[in-house]
Amino acid sequence: MLLLGIDTSTRAVGIAFGSERGVLAEVEVGANSSAGRPRHAEDLVPAINSLSNDLGIALADLFAIAVGIGPGMFTGLRVGVTTAKTLATALNIPMIAISSLDLIAHPLRHAPAKLIVPMIDARRTEVYYAIYRPARDGVERVSDYALDSPTVVAAALSGVSEPVLLCGDGSDVYRSAFEDGRAFQFAGADNNNPSVRSLVELASNRLLLGDVENAASVVPMYIRRSDAEISLEARTR
């Protein structure tokens, strides 16, 4: 059961093709670009076409589209989710929506740390984050998805007696907030972006179980309002 995975919640554009047998190929574009305007709209569709051509896969052969729904960059999420919904609707196939924070935590499920805390840079000196524990079949989320300042997150975790592994680009950008006090572990730059490999793996399991969604019901997970909405409200006041 062939599927396509897409995540655009950070500056990186990540795509992968795979099935219940594993990942066939994956590509990440723009992961190392920290300056200038993100290029989600320009990079996503060409990356899908290029990888599908390299694999000799026709999009008409897909059984489902999996997409990382955030939280993350507003523009990136709109591009990724809209593209995934458009493809799923055109091909008349179901979708599988997974939080992008889940996709950062999942590859670290075998880490010795008892708690895994992925963080995505939300700008404005804030991070999107959630707390996970390694579980038998991957990771188990033990907190809500949340938005807070790195100092607040560090303070909340400082009282935890168990080893804590920090990951995601938020832990990299705001590393200094976590270097005082208790010794946190850092997963490093290789775990800064959501894993589209994990997206294919998790989505394939859900596809086998029939745990899918209609394209119309899939929406980005924003958590907070966009800068444009906040600015409009300020001007209105």
Secondary structure, DSSP 8 states (H G I E B T S, - for coil): --EEEEE-SSSSEEEEEEETTEEEEEEEESTT--SS---HHHHHHHHHHHHHHHHT--GGG-SEEEEE--SS-HHHHHHHHHHHHHHHHHHT--EEEE-HHHHHHGGGTTSS-SEEEEEEE-STT-EEE--EEEETTEEEE-S--EEE-HHHHHHHHHT--S-EEEESHHHHHTGGGGSSSS--EE--GGGSS--HHHHHHHHHHHHHHT--B-GGG-----SS--HHHHHHHHHH-
